[in-house]
Amino acid sequence: MAISRLSIGGGHLAIEHVKGDGKHTSHVQVGDIWRSIQGGDDWNGMVDPINPLLKAEILRYGDFAQQCYDSFDNIYSSKYMEILSAAKVRWGVDWNCSEVGVVISGAWMGYIAVCTDPKEIKRLGRRDIVVAWRGTETPQEWMQNMKDILVPDSVRSSARDIVVTEITRLLNEYKDEEDVSITFTGHSLGAALTTLSAYDIKQIIMKENDRKSIPVTVFAFASPRVGNLAFSQHLQEIGVKVVRLVNTWDVVPKVPGVFLNENMGRLTRFLHWLPWTYVRVGIPITLDSSSSPVLKQSYNPASFHNLEVYLHLLDGYQGYNKLPFKPSGRDPALVNKYSDLLIEKLQIPSKWWVRRNKEIVKRIDGLLVYSPTTPTHVPLTRRLLYMRPVIPIH
């Protein structure tokens, strides 16, 4: 029986299959199993224990979602608060962001990116189109979150129109390519939007006979419930594949539908028509904040909902069966970007993420002045620029 071990080679993750005699037989990379990673067989046998390639790809998509937060300016005195463009989000040469950013009520919510680099396309095994959404940030968005009564599908939004129009344009642009995928990712409110967006796009693709095979996949972090039983069933019928990342201590995935939900058994079918009955979609990957040896014990609900905490927990996740926390390389310092959740022993400053001093610069005469420049963003791969002790995590 062949065994598998994790190997890093050429900058990309690969699974190296080894025979009983120790001889290498093959290297399985993302491009070899990309349809399985995108849910082609409903992730059968890939979640428990989790396939390292699948985990690496979910982490990568999580970084797309995190970039929505890192690129959103919520400072009212900043001229960039309401007019951020998705084109400003930087992913190096591998990805180009669509010129169309998704804006709702004056606040930038996300972006659409398409893989353009030939090497990255080869690694992925196809051209991937990504739609990324951020979660709740502004007071107006928090107020909207309180409205938890289900509405008919006919109620359309400007965000839906933007996404549908742009994805349709991209599909037409790459209509001659055989292998194309569409991946939606987001956190919290953004995770709910990913599910709704994927539902819309898949229905549009179904109308195009020659494009039905395009996989539409959702990687949702900390998603609240989105629809009722009929919505959940139809989402599955049309072939939208969903993975929900859930922190067992997080409250948000438990709402709405605290009392009327999928846990009612047969009553769910009888009460599905009520506007307060919600049902989860897709398959869950359940994470646990208490499994990490570097997270502080916290009683603040926001601590369990933080996207960087989710990504840290996923990095050490191996499977459901009480397997130990085993990090695969993500820097835990990222947890403290906007929070103070790491144990003191790591010596990571809290809330260390600052955007280029908010455009305050020191002139040659020593005076600090406001000097507007084109917004730039620190690449996700940049490490903290100070030394800290190396503490092994077992």
N, C-alpha and C positions, 0 to 999 in steps of 0.2 A: 504494500500500500504506500502510495507516494505521500510525502509530508511536505509542508510548505513553511517557508520562513521568510521574514521580511528582509528585503535588501534595498539599498539605495545605490543607484547607478545612473550616471549621465544627468544628474540633477532631477530625475524623475523617479517616482516610486514604482517598484515592480515586485511581483511575487515570483520567487524562484522555486520551481518545483524540482524536488530531488528524489531520485530513486533510492531504493533500500541500500544499494551499493555505494551511495554517496555521489554518484555521477549526476551532473546537471542535465536535465532533459529539455527544459524550455523556460523562457522568461515571459510571464504574462503581464502585460501592461494595460493601461486604461483603454487604449485603442482596440485591444483584442476582445474586451468584454464590455464595451461601452453600453450596449443595449441592455445588458443585465444590470449595470450600474444605474441606468436610467429607468429601471423598473420593468423591463420587458417581460420578465417572468415573476413579477411581484416580489422581487428580492428574495426568492425562495432559497434558503440556506446561506444567505449573505449577512444576516443581521445578528444571529446568535450562534456562535460567536461572530462578531462583525468582521467582514472582509476588509483587510487593510486598505485596499484600493478604493473601496466604497467609502470608508471613513475619510481617507485623504481627499476624495472628491467632495464629500459633504462639507468638510472643513473649508475647502477652497470656495465653495458656493457661500458658506457662511461669511467668508471674508468679503465677498461681493456685497452682502447685506450690511456688514459692518461699515463698509466704505460709505454707505448712505449716511450713517451717523457722522463719520469723520469728515464728510464733505458738507454737512448741513450747518449753516451759521444761524444760531438761534438768538443772537445778540441783537436786540432791537435797535441799538445805535449803529449797527453795521450796515453799510450800503449793500452788502451781499446777502442779507437775510432773505429777501424775497425774490432775488433774481439769479440764483445759482443755476448754472447750466450743467447738464450731465456730461457735456464735452470736457469739463474741467476735471472730471474724475480720471485719474491716471492709472493705467494698468500696463505701462511699458509698451513694447512693440507687439505683444501678443493679442491685445484686445483693443478695439476701437469703440468708443461709446457713441451711440446715436446722437445726432444733434438735437433730438427731441428729448428733453427732460420731462418728467411727469410732475406737473404742478397742480396742486389742489388748494383753492382759496388763497392763492398767493404764496404758499409755502411749498418748497421743493420736496417731493416725496420719494423720488427714485430715478432710475435711468434704465435705458435699454442698451446692451452691449453686444457686439458680435465679434467672434473670433476671426482674425484676419491674417495672422502670421502662419505661413505654411508649415513651420516646424510644430507649432502648437496644434494646428489642425491635424497633422499626422499623429501626434501624441494622443489626441482625443479620439481619433478615428472618424471624425466628422466635423462639420462646421457647426458650432454651438451658438445659439442666440440666447442671451440671458436677460431676464427682466428682474431687477432688484428693487425692493421696497424697504423703506425704513419704518420704524415704529412710531408711536406717539411721542411728540415733542412739545407742541404748542398748546396753550390753554384751550384754544378752540377745538383742537383734536380730542382733548380729554373730555370736553363737553359732549362731543359727538359719540364718544365711546359709551356714554351712559344710555344711548338710545339702542336698546337691545331687542326691539320688537321686529320680527321678520317682515320683510317687504317683498312684493312680487318681483320676479326676475325682470319684468318689463321696465322697472325703474332703472334708468341708465344714468351714468355719471360721466363727467368730462374726462376723468382718469381712464375709464373704460374705453371711451372713444379714442383717446390718444394712443393707448396701447394697441388696440385693434388696428388702427390705421397704420401705425409704424411696423407692427409685425407683418401685416399684409404686404406692405411695401418691401420688407426684407425678404419675405418668401418669394415674391415675384422677382427680386433681384437675383436670388440664388435658385431659381426654379430648375435650372439645368443640372444642379448637383444632386447626386443620388443620396448622400448621407448628410442629413441636417437634423438637428434636435433643437427643441425649445425648452429652456429650463427657467423656472420661476423660483425665486428665493426671497425671503424676508423674515422679519422678526416682529412678534407681537401683532400690532395692527397691520404691519407690513406682511406678516405671515397670512393673515386673513385675506388681504388683498391679493396675495399670490394665488390662493386657491380660487378666488373669484375670477381673476384674470386668466388663469389656466383654463377654467371652465369655458369662458368666452372664446378663447383662441381655439380650443379643441373643437368646438362646435363649428367654427368658421372653417377649419381645416377639413372637417368631415364633409363639407359641401363641395370641396375640391377633390374629385375622385383620384387624381394622380398624386395627392399629397396626404392621403389618409395614414400612410405609414410613418409619418413624422412623429416621433415620441414627444409627448408633452409631460414634463415631470415637475413636481413641486417638492422643494426641500424647505419645510416650514419650521421656524424656530419659535417656540413659546407661543403657538397660535391659540387664540380663543376658538371656541366653536363657531362655525360659520353659518350652516344651514340646517334644514330639517331632514327628516328621513328620506323624503322624495329627492331632495338635492343630493344627499350622500349616495343614494342608489344610482341616480342618473350620472353623477360624476364618475362612478365606477363603470357604468355601462358604456360611456363614450370613450373610456380608456385613459383618463387622466390618472397618472400614477403619483401618489402622495406619500412622503415620509414626514412624520411629525416628530420633531425633537422636543421632548418634554422633560423638564426638571420636576421630579416628584414633589419638591417643596414649593414649586411656583404656583401661585393662585390663578394667574391669568388663563392657563389652559383649562381650568375648571369652570370658566364662565364663557358666555351666558348659559342659561339652562341649568342652573345649580340644582333645581329640583326636578325639572322635566327634561330628561336627556336619554341617551342610549342605554343607561343602566336600569331603566324601568322594566326591561324584559318585554313581555307581550304588550304591556300597556303603551309602549312606545308607538306601536302600530295603531292603536286606538286613539291616541292623543296627538298624533303627528300634525294634525290640522291646526292645533293651537299656536298662536303667534309667539309663544314662549318656549316651545319645544325645540331643542337643538340636539344635533347628533354629530359626533366626531367623524372625520373622514380619514382614509388612508391607514397606514400601519405606523405604530409608535416605536420610537427608540427612547426608552425611559432612562434618564440620567439621574444622578443623586449627588447633591452638593456635599453630603456627609462623606462621600467616598474619597474626596480629594484631601490629601494631607497638608496642603498649603493654603486652603481657604479658612478664614476665620469662622468661628461659630457666630452666626448672626440671627437676629430675630426681626430684621427688617425685610419685609416682603420684596422690596426692590432689589435686594441682594441676590435673590434667587431668580430674578427675571432678567438680569443683565445679560446681554448677548455675549460679551466676552467671557462671562462665567460659563455659559452654555458651550462655547467653543473649547474652553479649557477642559470642561468635563467630558466632552466628546473626544478630545485628544487622548484622554486616559481611559476611555471606555473600551471594554473588550467584549462584553456580552451580558446577558441577563443573569446567568447562573453564578452570581456572587464571585465573579472573577475579579482579581485585584486590580486596583487603579494602576495603569501602566502607560505613562505619557509616551507619545511617539515623536515628540520634537517641537511642539508649539511652545513658545516662550511664555511662561506663566506671568511675566511682567505685564503682558497685555491686559490682564484682568484689572489692573489698577489704572487703566487709562482715564476713566471717569469716576473711579470709586476708591474705596479703601478696604478691600476685602482680602488681601493677602496677609499671612502671618508676619509678624515683625521680624522673625528670623531671616526672611528673604531680603530685608532692607530695600524694599521697592517703595519709592515715594508714592503717596496717594494722589490721584487725579493729576498725573504728570502730563497728560496730553494738552498742549497749548498751541494754538495756531499762530505761529510766527509772530508772537508778541502783539497780535491784533493790530498790526501795521503801525505800531509806535516805534520810531527809529531815533537813534542818537545822531545829531548833526555833528559836523566837524568842530563846532564851537562847544559841544557838550550838551546842548539843549535837546530835550526829548520832544519830538513833534510827531503829529499824525501825517503819514506819508502813504496815501493809497497806492497799492500796486495790484497787478493781476493776481488773483488768488492762486496759490499753489498748494499742493497737498503732499505730505510726507508719504513716501511709498510704504506699503504695509510691511515690507520685509525689513525695513530699517530697524536696527536694534537700539536699545537705550544707550546714550552716549556717556556712560559712566561705568566704573568697575563695581562689581558686587561679588560677594562670596558665592562660590558654586556649592549648592546644597543638593545632594542626591535625593531623588524622590523614589521611594520603593513602593 
